[in-house]
Amino acid sequence: MEVLQNEDGRTEKFSKPDPPLQRFLENFFESKVSTGAFAVLLLILILGLFAPLISPTDPYDLAQVDVMDSRLEPGSKSYTGMTYWLGTDGAGRDLLSAILYGLRTSLSVGVLSGLIALAIGGAFGLIAAYFGGKVETLIMRVVDIQLGFPAILVALVLVALLGKGVDKIIVALVVVQWAYYARTVRGSALVERRKEYIEAATCLALSHQRIVFRHLLPNCLPPLIVVGTLQTAHAISLEATLSFLGIGLPITEPSLGLLIANGFEYMLSQRYWISFFPGIALLITIVSINLVGDQLRDVLNPRLQK
């Protein structure tokens, strides 16, 4: 609150506008659901990032795995006295440790593939919107053709051709996702392209590179942030689906999809925990990311703000 004196000698109070960051945080944490989802997502990120330090054992170290401990119920103890709070899988691995390592892999694959796809798709979207004409037509026809196919089908074909591995999965997810970013950036850039500040920069004979990256791109970031958040959840679910089908990550790599697949054959024998707990971890991760993305969409879109 500021107090100013006018020409008549009277004082008037004026309220200073909140800083953009403070206003953004207030709007974002206004919803209890989004606040809770953000807290859960932050916890998941910490658990995945520090999985080697937090997990009781390394579930993919053969020296720490004993087949005699396979399919133990949650809360059971091994002959060494270690407690398996979530039980063990068919290979005798501690399920809690395997889930933490699986979260680490899922988050890494989702974030890396999203960043690479954002860079590629964003670049093509900016080029299409800025130059227009035949360049825009060619790029957007390619985007339309790819978006005409189901994402899971394209990913299945690519992984079948490339083979198993984290790098192969990331390449497949980048190919699947870049078109979404290209269409989003192109739509936002078309709106900004017609505004006065872009026309003024063009009249000043600024280089195309400076106009695109210094003026056009920063104003296209809000929708990119929202799409990037939602696509990260999509990428995590795709990776889990491919691994569950047996064509994603190899069995030597930690993955929530592989853990669910490993326990699927034991479901009828009442050993539910092998698939149940990894499935719950995957569900919570995807739901929390989607809730945070929905709140970001509401906050960053002025039309949706109260």
Secondary structure, DSSP 4 states (H G I P E B T S, - for coil): -EEEE-TTS-EEEEPPPPPHHHHHHHHHTTSHHHHHHHHHHHHHHHHHHTHHHHSSS-TT-GGG--GGGTTPPTTEE-TTS-EETT-B-TT--BHHHHHHHHHHHHHHHHHHHHHHHHHHHHHHHHHHHHH-HHHHHHHHHHHHHHHTS-HHHHHHHHHHHH-SSHHHHHHHHHHHHHHHHHHHHHHHHHHHHTSHHHHHHHHTT--HHHIIIIIITGGGHHHHHHHHHHHHHHHHHHHHHHHHTTSSS-TTS--HHHHHHHHHTTGGGT-THHHHHHHHHHHHHHHHHHHHHHHHHHHH-GGG--
